[in-house]
Amino acid sequence: MNPDRADYVRFIISTQTNYTQTYFADHSRHFSHDSINRYLREDCITPCSIWPIIKKRINFSQKGYIIFDDTVLDKRHSFNIQLVRRQYSGNEHGLVKGIGVVNCIYVNPETKEYWIIDWRIYDSDTDGKSKIDHVMDMLDHALQHKKIPFQTVLVDSWYGSKELLLHIEKAKKHYYLPLKCNRNVDDSGGQESYRRVDQLLWNYSEREHGKLVKLKGFPKDHKVKLLRVEATNRTEFIVTNDLSQNSTIETGKTCAIRWDIEQYHREVKQTLGIENCQCRLARAQKNHIACVVLAWTVFTEQARKLKTNIYALKKELLSDYMRTQLETLSVPDLSY
């Protein structure tokens, strides 16, 4: 008997720490290790193929946000897994061996809920695409094929290329982007040379409401709004093409929404084992990642209905086991 997609997703949700095929087979009455391995090799789950499942669970909003960011699935101890390459990891603040995944999250600012709606595997040796290319592909797909209603795109400073920002503007969407401190801008209207953004002078009004600047390398007379947002231990310089934005406080609130994608990254790593597949083949790794996306989608929906989170829901599985054992487990007479 062979497992199907639902069986594998059920395993991902149920297991606590071990996500190997051996562990699955050892605890299944129906599936052998070979049949599980065969399933992961032969299925072909793509973001498009499971979009109908995800779409019906989303509460869309015309004021929605789309967030793009990448994460690295840590495979530092692997030597033969396809798709693994050395790349920068924000968690490690350095290069690690892993599989890069560029994710796209949809956020409803009215309900404060978010959903994973698309992702791409970063494998430039095979497809020649950069992470910027993947972001633009997913943005175009959201607009042209999925026809998702949203107003604003949020990205990290690593995605602040001229190509991407102009692409977002062409789509007639707003963006909010933190600039790296060494990004060169001009706030003098061409009267002075470009300066690093962290060397700009700010008067009181500009600190409160921002100012118009030109980013180096952008078309002539192309202005964007730059706002200085003070965080707890740092200062962020946020650039947006929403020229009507004149509040650093509101800008800070908008940029804080970007952390929803970091929460998603933590959840799939800490509760659903997205990093823990040991299969060598690229297709098996891609199917495992897709099944984790499905597991997160249904698990999160259940958590929201119960007004809890997936960490508590995952822990409750152990609580159910503990209650059962306390009621049924028999032990020898221990009295003296």
N, C-alpha and C positions, 0 to 999 in steps of 0.2 A: 504493500500500500504506500502511495506517495503523498507527501504533504502538499498543501497548496498555500497560497498567499496568506489566507486567514490563519492557518495553523502556525505559520512562522511568526506572524504578528502577535498571535496569542502567546507564543513562547517568549518573545521579547518583552511583553508586558508582565508576564508572570515571573520570570527568573529575576533573581536579586543581584547577583554578581557575576555569574558564569554564563557567557553567551556563546559558548562553543557548540558545534554540531554534536560532539561527543556527549556533552551534558544534556542536550536536547534528546538525543537518542536513548541515553541511559534512563531518562525519566518519562519516556513515551511508551505506551503499550502498542503503538501502531507503526512507528517510523524507525527505520534503521539509519545509521550514520550515512550509508551510501545513498539512501533515498533523499535525505535532507540535503546532502551535498549536490545531488543531481538536480534538485529543485532550484537551488541557488545558481547553478551553472546555466540552467535552461530557461528560466523565466526572464522576461525583459520588461522591467518596470521603468517607465519614464515619467517625468513630471507631467507631461500631457496626458498620459494614460490614466493617471489617478486624479487629475484635476476635477472631474465631475464629482468624485467622492468628497474632495475638500470644499468645493464650491458651495455645496448645499448646506454646509455647516457655518458659513461665514455670514455675519451681519454686516452688510455693506453700508457705507456712508459716503455722501458726496464730498464730505470734508476729510475723507480718509487719507492715511499716510502710507507710503511704501518705503521700506527701509532695506538697504542693501549693505551686506557686510560678509566677510569671509571668515572661516575658521579652519584650523588644521586638526585633522584627526590623527592623534599621536600614534605613530607606528615605529618608534625609535628602536625597538628590539627586533624589527622584522628585517629580513634580508632577501626574501623572494616574492613578496607581495607586489603585484602590479599596481600601478598608479602612484606608488610611494616615491617621493622625491624630497630632497632637502629644500625647505622653504621657511620663511620667517613666521614665527608664532608670537602673537601678542601676549599670550599667557606666559611664555617662557622668555620673552624679550630677547629672542635670538633664533638661530636656525635650528630646526628639528627635522627629523625624518617623519613624513606623514602624508596624508591625502588631503589636498586642499579642496574645500567646498565653498562655493559662493552662494549665499542664501538670499532669498527675497521674502520679506515679512510684510503682511498687510495689517494695519492697525486701524481700528475704529476708535477715534478719540472720544466719542460720545459714550460708548460702553466700556472703554478702557480694555478691550479684548484684542488679541492679536492671533494671527494664523500664518503658518508657513504656506506660501502659495507657489513657490518655484525654487529651484536650485540648479547649480551646474558644478560638475567636477572640473577642477583646474588641472588640466593635463596638456600644457602647451606643446610638449614634445609630439603629441599625437595630432591635435587639431590646430595648433598654431595660434590659439586664442589667448589673449591676456585676460586678467580679471576685469579690466575695463570693458573689453569686448563682451564678456559674459553678462555684465551688468546692463549694457545697452541692448543685448539680445533679449534679456528678461523684461526690460522696460518696454521694448517694442511689442513683445508678446503679450504683456499685460494690457497694453493699449489696443492693439489691433486684433488679437485673437480672443483673449479672455474678456476684453472690454470692461475692465474693472474700473469702477468710479473711485477716483482719488484726486487730491488737490496738490499734495506736497510730497517731495522725495527727500529722504534723509540719508546721508552717507557720511562715512568717516573721512578724515583728512587724506587718507591714502587714495581716495577716489576723486580728488579735486583736479582732475585733468581738464584742460580747455575743451577737449573733444567731448567729454561726457557732459560737462555743464552746458555747453552750447546745444548738445543733443536734447537735454531736458528742456531747455528754453524753446527749442524748435517744437517740442511736444506741447508747449503752452502750459507747463507745470512749474510750480515753484520748487526751489531747493534750498536747503539749509546745510551748510558745510563748515566745520571748524578748519581754519587754515593752520598749516604748520607755521611756527614762529619765524622761519626764514623765508616765507613767501614774500615776494616783492610786489608792492602796490604803490599807487600814486594817488594821493589825496589833495594834490595841489592844482588839478586841472591842467597838467602839462607844464606848469611853471617851474617845477623842480624835478630832479631825477627820482627814480624809483627808490623806495626804502623798504627794509624789512618791516613786516607788519608789527613786530614787537618794538620797533623804534619810532613808531608814529607818536605824535603829540595829540592829546585829547583835551578839549575844553569841557566845561561842565555840561553844556548842552549835548555835545557829541557823546559823552559818557552815558547820558541818559537815553538818547534817541538814535545814536549811530551817525554815520556819515557816508557820503557817496565816494567810492574809490574806483580806480581802474586797475584790474589785475594785469600784471605784465604778460605780454604775449597774446592778449585778447584784442579783438578788433578795435580800431580807433573809435573813440566816443562811446565805447561800451561800458556803461556804469553799473555797478552793483552796490548793494548796501552792506556796509561793514559795521558790526556791533560788537562792543567789548563787554563780555559777560564774565562777571566775577563769580567763581565757584569757591568752595571751601578752602582749598589749598592751591588753587591755580587760577589763571586768567585764560579764557578762551576767546579767540577772535573768530566770530561767526560771520560768514558771508552768505547773502541771499539775493536772489533776483526779485524778491518781493519788495519793491521800492516803497510800498506803503507801510512797511513794518518800521515803527519808530519807538519800540519799547524793548529795552534790554531784558526786562523781566519776562515779558511774553516770549522773547526769543529763547531765553534760558529754559522756559517750560516746554517749548517746542522741541528743542534739542534733547531734552531729557527723555523724550519718547523714544529716542534712538536706542536706549538701553534695553528696550523690549527684545531686541534681537540678541543681545548678550544673555538675557534670561533664557531665551530659546536654546542657545548654544549650551548653557549649563544644564538645562533640563535633559536634552537628548544625550549628553555625555554622562551625567550623573545618575539618571534613572532608567535609561533605555539602551545603554551600551553601544552607542553608535561607533565608538572607537574600537570595540572589542571583537570584531569579526576577524578570524584568523585565516580566512580563505585566501588563496594566492591569486586566483583569476580576477581580472578587472570586472568582468560581468557579475561575478558573485559579490564582490564588494559593492558595486553599484546597486544591486538588488537588496543587499542588506541595508544600505543607507535609505533606499526608498521605503523599505518595510518599517524602518524606524520612523520615518516621516508619517507613515500611515498610523503607526502605533501612537505617536505623539498626538496626532489629530484626534483620534477616538478617545484616547486616555484623557486629554485635556478637556474635551467636551463633557466627559463623564464627571471630571473634577469640578467643572463649572456648575453643572446641574446639582451637585452635592454641596456647592459653596465651599470648596476646599481647594487644595492644589495637588499636583501629581506626586509631590514628595510624600505628602500625607497618605495619598491613595496607595502608593507603592508600599509604604510601611504597613498599611492596614492589611495587606496580603499576609504579612508575617504575623500580625495580630490574630487574624483568623486561624492560622495554623497553630499558634500558641494556645488559643482557647480550646481548639479541638483536642490537642494533646493533653491539656490539663484535665479534660473531661473523660478521655478514653484510654489514655496510656496506662497500662498495667505494670506494676513493679512488684518485686517480691516483698514479703513481710520484712520490714526493717526494724521492727520493735525488738527490744532486748529482753 
